[in-house]
Amino acid sequence: MSSDPWGRVDETGTVYVRTADGERVVGSWQAGSPEEALAYFERKYDGLVVEIDLLERRVKTTDLSAKDALTAVEHLRGQVDEAHAVGDLEALSRRLDQLTELIEARKEERKAARARQAEEARRAKEELVAEAEELARSDQWRAAGERLRALVDTWKGLPRLDRKSDDELWHRFSHARSAFSKRRKAHFASLDAQREEARRRKEKLVAEAEALSGSTDWGPTAARYRELMQEWKAAGRAQREHEDDLWQRFRGAQDVFFAARGEAFAERDAEQRENLARKEELVAEAEKLLPITDLKAARAAFRSVNERWDAIGHVPRDARARIEGRLHAVERAIQEAEEAEWRRTNPEVRARAEGLTGQLQDAVDKLRAQIDKAREAGNTAKAEKLEKELEGRQALLEQALKGLREFSG
């Protein structure tokens, strides 16, 4: 008979394994020595060890599901329980128990991880829904549309929730996208209608601008072009394929008119500069009449200057006030000379001047007599008062005499 710590072979060749519950027959050996029998059944034990080692590594290093792992454990446990092998079978059973505990722990960890992932996915989808609902109210059509498309891609990358929750959130998400699409579609439909109306209005403006391009009524036509430009800006933009063409026609019509007006104004400016030079010669001729010594000759000469002045025509606007001011200065000098002549030769005015002078002279003589009388009486205060009154009357008398001399001069 042969034996080792975990099994033995009796004299009949029967092979036993030792367990906590006692010995158990695992086989019979008749082909060789008892040592060879034990070695054979120990190799079977080693095979079980290898299988358990492999399962442990799979559980620890791969994503083997808990269900498959527990199935494999139970399969190996059956093999260990019924094993025809010699070795520490209880140690193998303990390893399988520990592996089962590990699998169950991993199972709970994965369950908790899935719960966390589900909660994170729920929060993420709720945030996507909230953002989509906010974007649904946006008028930033391009940016909001691009962001909604990005949110769809993000949604597709998130784990699914339970069907009810996932469907409810997807319904809200989809509804927000649909609402945005309807608003955008309505906006662009309205915009298209506005652009079509703008096109019609601008075509009328272009037609009028082209009709005015040949006008030579410079002022009113230029004013109407300014009005047309304001109407153009107020009309809004037409469709892109029409806007540029309409603008080129509109602008081209204006360019034709303003180019023609520019040429006409250039000719007019040259003519007015020539007129200015001629009027400066006339002003110089008129200014030679000053000061007025012969009123009749000055009046005739100025009349000649004035007739030639009117025949010349307009001068540049920025020189008009200066050149006309010089001529008016000569005209005012002649008018003042005429007024002085009239005053000097008017009999009624002369008579009134002579009467006023006589009255003032009488008043002065009377005051002098009163002053002399007051001094003789020793009334100095009265004399001083009368002298002050005399000064005023004498000043008036001098002015009256000066005016009277003009009549005689």
C-alpha positions as CSV (number, residue, x, y, z in Angstrom):
1,M,0.0,0.0,0.0
2,S,1.2,3.6,-0.8
3,S,-0.1,6.9,0.6
4,D,0.6,10.7,0.8
5,P,-1.0,13.5,2.9
6,W,-4.1,13.7,0.5
7,G,-4.6,10.2,-0.6
8,R,-3.6,6.5,-0.6
9,V,-3.7,3.3,-2.7
10,D,-4.6,0.1,-0.9
11,E,-3.4,-3.4,-1.7
12,T,-6.2,-4.0,-4.2
13,G,-5.3,-0.9,-6.2
14,T,-8.2,1.2,-5.0
15,V,-7.3,4.9,-4.8
16,Y,-8.7,7.2,-2.0
17,V,-8.6,10.9,-1.5
18,R,-8.7,12.3,2.0
19,T,-11.3,15.0,2.8
20,A,-12.7,16.7,5.9
21,D,-15.6,14.2,5.7
22,G,-13.3,11.2,5.4
23,E,-11.9,9.2,2.6
24,R,-13.6,8.9,-0.7
25,V,-12.8,6.5,-3.6
26,V,-11.6,8.3,-6.6
27,G,-10.5,5.4,-8.8
28,S,-8.7,2.1,-9.2
29,W,-5.2,1.4,-10.5
30,Q,-4.0,-1.9,-11.8
31,A,-1.5,-0.9,-14.5
32,G,1.4,0.0,-12.3
33,S,2.8,0.8,-8.9
34,P,0.8,2.6,-6.2
35,E,3.2,5.6,-6.6
36,E,2.3,5.9,-10.2
37,A,-1.4,5.7,-9.3
38,L,-1.1,8.6,-6.8
39,A,1.0,10.6,-9.4
40,Y,-1.7,10.0,-12.0
41,F,-4.6,11.3,-9.7
42,E,-2.5,14.2,-8.4
43,R,-2.0,15.3,-12.0
44,K,-5.8,15.4,-12.3
45,Y,-5.9,17.6,-9.2
46,D,-3.3,19.9,-10.8
47,G,-5.6,20.1,-13.8
48,L,-8.3,21.4,-11.6
49,V,-5.9,23.9,-10.1
50,V,-5.0,25.2,-13.5
51,E,-8.7,25.6,-14.5
52,I,-9.4,27.6,-11.3
53,D,-6.3,29.7,-11.9
54,L,-7.5,30.5,-15.4
55,L,-11.0,31.4,-14.1
56,E,-9.6,33.7,-11.4
57,R,-7.5,35.5,-14.0
58,R,-10.5,35.9,-16.3
59,V,-12.6,37.3,-13.5
60,K,-9.9,39.8,-12.4
61,T,-8.6,40.9,-15.8
62,T,-11.5,40.7,-18.3
63,D,-15.0,42.0,-18.5
64,L,-16.5,38.5,-18.0
65,S,-20.1,39.0,-16.9
66,A,-21.1,37.9,-13.4
67,K,-23.6,35.4,-14.8
68,D,-21.0,33.7,-17.0
69,A,-18.5,33.8,-14.2
70,L,-20.8,32.2,-11.6
71,T,-21.8,29.6,-14.2
72,A,-18.1,28.7,-14.7
73,V,-17.6,28.6,-10.9
74,E,-20.5,26.3,-10.4
75,H,-19.2,24.1,-13.2
76,L,-15.8,23.9,-11.6
77,R,-17.4,23.3,-8.1
78,G,-19.2,20.3,-9.5
79,Q,-15.9,19.0,-10.9
80,V,-14.2,19.6,-7.6
81,D,-17.0,17.9,-5.6
82,E,-17.0,14.9,-7.9
83,A,-13.3,15.0,-8.8
84,H,-11.4,11.8,-9.3
85,A,-8.2,13.4,-8.1
86,V,-5.9,13.4,-5.2
87,G,-5.1,16.7,-3.5
88,D,-6.4,19.4,-1.2
89,L,-10.0,19.5,-2.6
90,E,-11.2,21.6,0.3
91,A,-8.6,24.3,-0.6
92,L,-10.0,24.3,-4.2
93,S,-13.6,24.6,-2.7
94,R,-12.4,27.6,-0.6
95,R,-10.8,29.2,-3.6
96,L,-14.1,28.8,-5.5
97,D,-16.0,30.3,-2.5
98,Q,-13.6,33.3,-2.5
99,L,-14.0,33.6,-6.2
100,T,-17.8,33.6,-5.8
101,E,-17.6,36.4,-3.2
102,L,-15.3,38.4,-5.6
103,I,-17.7,37.9,-8.4
104,E,-20.7,39.0,-6.3
105,A,-18.7,42.0,-5.1
106,R,-17.8,42.9,-8.7
107,K,-21.5,42.4,-9.6
108,E,-22.5,44.9,-7.0
109,E,-19.8,47.3,-8.0
110,R,-20.9,47.1,-11.6
111,K,-24.5,47.5,-10.6
112,A,-23.6,50.6,-8.6
113,A,-21.5,51.8,-11.6
114,R,-24.4,51.3,-13.9
115,A,-26.6,53.1,-11.6
116,R,-24.2,56.0,-11.4
117,Q,-23.8,56.0,-15.2
118,A,-27.6,55.9,-15.6
119,E,-27.9,58.9,-13.2
120,E,-25.2,60.7,-15.0
121,A,-26.8,59.9,-18.3
122,R,-30.1,61.1,-17.0
123,R,-28.6,64.4,-15.8
124,A,-26.8,64.8,-19.1
125,K,-29.9,64.2,-21.1
126,E,-31.9,66.5,-18.9
127,E,-29.3,69.2,-19.4
128,L,-29.5,68.6,-23.2
129,V,-33.3,68.9,-23.1
130,A,-33.1,72.1,-21.1
131,E,-30.6,73.6,-23.5
132,A,-32.6,72.5,-26.5
133,E,-35.8,74.1,-25.0
134,E,-33.9,77.3,-24.5
135,L,-32.5,77.2,-28.0
136,A,-36.0,76.6,-29.3
137,R,-36.8,80.2,-28.4
138,S,-33.6,81.7,-29.9
139,D,-33.6,84.0,-33.0
140,Q,-29.9,83.2,-33.7
141,W,-31.0,80.8,-36.4
142,R,-27.6,79.6,-37.7
143,A,-25.8,79.3,-34.4
144,A,-28.8,77.7,-32.6
145,G,-29.4,75.3,-35.5
146,E,-25.7,74.2,-35.4
147,R,-25.9,73.8,-31.7
148,L,-29.0,71.7,-31.8
149,R,-27.4,69.4,-34.4
150,A,-24.4,69.0,-32.0
151,L,-26.8,68.2,-29.2
152,V,-28.3,65.3,-31.2
153,D,-24.8,63.9,-31.7
154,T,-24.1,64.2,-28.0
155,W,-27.5,62.5,-27.2
156,K,-26.6,59.5,-29.5
157,G,-23.4,59.1,-27.6
158,L,-25.1,58.8,-24.2
159,P,-26.3,55.5,-22.7
160,R,-30.0,54.7,-22.8
161,L,-32.1,55.0,-19.7
162,D,-35.1,52.9,-18.8
163,R,-37.6,53.1,-21.6
164,K,-40.1,55.4,-19.9
165,S,-37.6,58.0,-18.8
166,D,-35.7,57.8,-22.1
167,D,-38.8,58.2,-24.2
168,E,-40.1,61.1,-22.1
169,L,-36.8,63.0,-22.3
170,W,-36.5,62.2,-26.1
171,H,-40.0,63.5,-26.6
172,R,-39.2,66.8,-25.0
173,F,-35.9,67.0,-26.9
174,S,-37.5,66.2,-30.2
175,H,-40.4,68.7,-29.5
176,A,-37.9,71.5,-28.8
177,R,-36.1,70.8,-32.1
178,S,-39.4,70.7,-34.0
179,A,-40.5,74.0,-32.4
180,F,-37.2,75.7,-33.4
181,S,-37.5,74.3,-37.0
182,K,-41.1,75.6,-37.3
183,R,-40.1,79.1,-36.0
184,R,-37.0,79.2,-38.3
185,K,-39.1,78.0,-41.3
186,A,-41.7,80.7,-40.6
187,H,-39.0,83.4,-40.1
188,F,-37.4,82.6,-43.4
189,A,-40.7,82.4,-45.2
190,S,-41.5,85.9,-43.9
191,L,-38.0,87.0,-44.8
192,D,-38.5,85.7,-48.3
193,A,-41.8,87.6,-48.6
194,Q,-40.1,90.8,-47.4
195,R,-37.2,90.3,-49.8
196,E,-39.7,89.8,-52.7
197,E,-41.5,93.0,-51.7
198,A,-38.1,94.8,-51.5
199,R,-37.3,93.5,-55.0
200,R,-40.5,94.9,-56.4
201,R,-40.0,98.3,-54.7
202,K,-36.4,98.5,-55.8
203,E,-37.3,97.6,-59.4
204,K,-39.6,100.7,-59.4
205,L,-36.9,102.8,-57.9
206,V,-34.4,101.6,-60.5
207,A,-36.9,102.4,-63.3
208,E,-37.4,105.9,-62.0
209,A,-33.6,106.4,-61.5
210,E,-32.9,105.3,-65.0
211,A,-35.7,107.6,-66.3
212,L,-34.1,110.6,-64.5
213,S,-30.6,109.9,-65.6
214,G,-30.9,112.1,-68.7
215,S,-32.5,115.1,-66.9
216,T,-30.8,118.5,-67.0
217,D,-33.1,120.0,-64.3
218,W,-30.1,119.7,-61.9
219,G,-31.5,120.9,-58.6
220,P,-34.8,119.1,-58.4
221,T,-33.4,115.9,-60.0
222,A,-30.5,115.8,-57.5
223,A,-33.0,116.3,-54.7
224,R,-35.2,113.5,-56.1
225,Y,-32.1,111.2,-56.3
226,R,-31.5,111.8,-52.6
227,E,-35.1,110.9,-51.9
228,L,-34.7,107.8,-54.0
229,M,-31.6,106.8,-52.0
230,Q,-33.6,107.1,-48.7
231,E,-36.4,105.0,-50.2
232,W,-33.8,102.5,-51.3
233,K,-32.4,102.1,-47.8
234,A,-35.9,101.9,-46.3
235,A,-37.0,99.2,-48.7
236,G,-34.7,96.5,-47.2
237,R,-32.6,93.9,-49.0
238,A,-33.9,91.9,-51.9
239,Q,-32.9,88.3,-52.6
240,R,-29.1,88.0,-53.0
241,E,-29.4,87.0,-56.7
242,H,-31.3,90.3,-57.4
243,E,-29.8,92.8,-54.9
244,D,-26.4,93.3,-56.5
245,D,-27.8,93.6,-60.0
246,L,-30.5,96.1,-58.9
247,W,-27.9,98.2,-57.0
248,Q,-25.6,98.3,-60.0
249,R,-28.4,99.6,-62.2
250,F,-29.6,102.1,-59.6
251,R,-26.1,103.4,-58.9
252,G,-25.3,103.4,-62.6
253,A,-28.3,105.7,-63.4
254,Q,-27.2,108.1,-60.7
255,D,-23.6,108.1,-62.0
256,V,-24.8,109.1,-65.4
257,F,-26.9,112.0,-64.1
258,F,-24.2,113.3,-61.7
259,A,-21.4,113.0,-64.2
260,A,-23.5,115.1,-66.6
261,R,-24.3,117.6,-63.9
262,G,-20.6,117.7,-62.9
263,E,-19.6,118.6,-66.5
264,A,-22.3,121.2,-66.6
265,F,-21.2,122.7,-63.3
266,A,-17.6,122.7,-64.4
267,E,-18.6,124.8,-67.4
268,R,-20.7,127.0,-65.2
269,D,-17.9,127.5,-62.7
270,A,-15.5,128.5,-65.4
271,E,-18.1,131.0,-66.7
272,Q,-18.7,132.3,-63.2
273,R,-15.0,132.8,-62.6
274,E,-14.8,134.8,-65.8
275,N,-17.8,136.8,-64.6
276,L,-16.1,137.5,-61.3
277,A,-13.0,138.8,-63.0
278,R,-15.2,141.2,-65.1
279,K,-17.2,142.4,-62.1
280,E,-14.0,143.0,-60.1
281,E,-13.0,145.4,-63.0
282,L,-16.4,147.1,-62.7
283,V,-16.1,147.4,-58.9
284,A,-12.6,149.0,-59.3
285,E,-14.1,151.4,-61.8
286,A,-17.0,152.3,-59.4
287,E,-14.7,152.8,-56.4
288,K,-12.7,155.4,-58.4
289,L,-15.8,157.6,-58.0
290,L,-15.1,158.0,-54.2
291,P,-15.2,160.4,-52.5
292,I,-18.2,162.0,-54.3
293,T,-17.3,165.4,-55.5
294,D,-19.6,165.7,-58.6
295,L,-22.9,164.0,-57.7
296,K,-24.5,164.2,-61.1
297,A,-21.4,162.8,-62.9
298,A,-21.0,160.1,-60.2
299,R,-24.7,159.1,-60.5
300,A,-24.4,158.7,-64.3
301,A,-21.1,156.8,-64.1
302,F,-22.5,154.4,-61.4
303,R,-25.7,153.8,-63.6
304,S,-23.4,152.7,-66.5
305,V,-21.5,150.4,-64.1
306,N,-24.7,148.9,-62.8
307,E,-26.1,148.2,-66.3
308,R,-22.9,146.4,-67.3
309,W,-22.9,144.6,-64.0
310,D,-26.4,143.2,-64.5
311,A,-25.5,142.0,-68.0
312,I,-22.6,139.9,-66.8
313,G,-24.4,137.2,-64.8
314,H,-23.6,135.1,-61.8
315,V,-20.3,134.8,-60.0
316,P,-19.1,131.9,-57.7
317,R,-21.3,131.7,-54.6
318,D,-18.3,132.0,-52.2
319,A,-17.3,135.4,-53.8
320,R,-20.8,136.8,-54.2
321,A,-21.1,138.6,-50.9
322,R,-17.6,140.1,-51.1
323,I,-17.9,141.5,-54.6
324,E,-21.5,142.8,-54.2
325,G,-20.6,144.4,-50.8
326,R,-17.9,146.5,-52.5
327,L,-20.4,147.7,-55.2
328,H,-23.1,148.4,-52.5
329,A,-20.5,150.5,-50.6
330,V,-20.2,152.9,-53.6
331,E,-24.0,152.9,-54.1
332,R,-24.5,153.9,-50.4
333,A,-22.0,156.7,-50.7
334,I,-23.9,158.1,-53.7
335,Q,-27.2,157.8,-51.8
336,E,-25.8,159.6,-48.8
337,A,-24.5,162.4,-51.1
338,E,-28.0,162.6,-52.7
339,E,-29.6,162.9,-49.3
340,A,-27.2,165.6,-48.2
341,E,-27.9,167.5,-51.5
342,W,-31.6,167.2,-50.9
343,R,-31.4,168.5,-47.4
344,R,-29.2,171.4,-48.6
345,T,-31.6,172.5,-51.3
346,N,-35.0,171.8,-49.7
347,P,-36.7,175.2,-48.9
348,E,-39.1,173.8,-46.3
349,V,-36.3,172.1,-44.4
350,R,-34.1,175.3,-44.7
351,A,-37.0,177.5,-43.4
352,R,-37.4,175.1,-40.4
353,A,-33.7,175.2,-39.7
354,E,-33.6,179.0,-39.8
355,G,-36.6,179.2,-37.5
356,L,-35.1,176.7,-35.0
357,T,-31.7,178.6,-35.1
358,G,-33.5,182.0,-34.4
359,Q,-35.4,180.5,-31.5
360,L,-32.3,179.0,-30.0
361,Q,-30.4,182.3,-30.5
362,D,-33.2,184.2,-28.7
363,A,-33.2,181.7,-25.8
364,V,-29.4,182.1,-25.5
365,D,-29.6,185.9,-25.5
366,K,-32.4,185.8,-22.9
367,L,-30.4,183.4,-20.6
368,R,-27.3,185.7,-20.8
369,A,-29.4,188.7,-19.7
370,Q,-30.8,186.7,-16.8
371,I,-27.3,185.7,-15.7
372,D,-26.1,189.2,-15.8
373,K,-29.1,190.4,-13.8
374,A,-28.6,187.6,-11.2
375,R,-24.9,188.5,-10.7
376,E,-25.8,192.2,-10.3
377,A,-28.3,191.2,-7.6
378,G,-25.6,189.1,-5.9
379,N,-27.6,185.8,-6.5
380,T,-24.7,183.6,-7.3
381,A,-26.6,180.3,-7.0
382,K,-29.2,181.4,-9.5
383,A,-26.5,182.6,-11.9
384,E,-24.7,179.2,-11.8
385,K,-27.9,177.4,-12.4
386,L,-28.7,179.6,-15.4
387,E,-25.1,179.1,-16.8
388,K,-25.6,175.4,-16.8
389,E,-28.8,175.8,-18.7
390,L,-27.0,178.2,-21.1
391,E,-24.4,175.5,-21.9
392,G,-27.0,173.1,-23.1
393,R,-28.8,175.8,-25.2
394,Q,-25.5,176.9,-26.8
395,A,-24.7,173.3,-27.8
396,L,-28.1,173.0,-29.5
397,L,-27.5,176.3,-31.2
398,E,-24.1,175.2,-32.6
399,Q,-25.7,172.0,-34.0
400,A,-28.5,174.1,-35.6
401,L,-26.0,176.5,-37.1
402,K,-23.9,173.7,-38.5
403,G,-27.0,172.3,-40.2
404,L,-27.9,175.7,-41.6
405,R,-24.4,176.1,-43.0
406,E,-24.9,172.9,-45.0
407,F,-27.8,174.5,-46.8
408,S,-25.6,177.4,-47.7
409,G,-22.6,175.3,-48.6
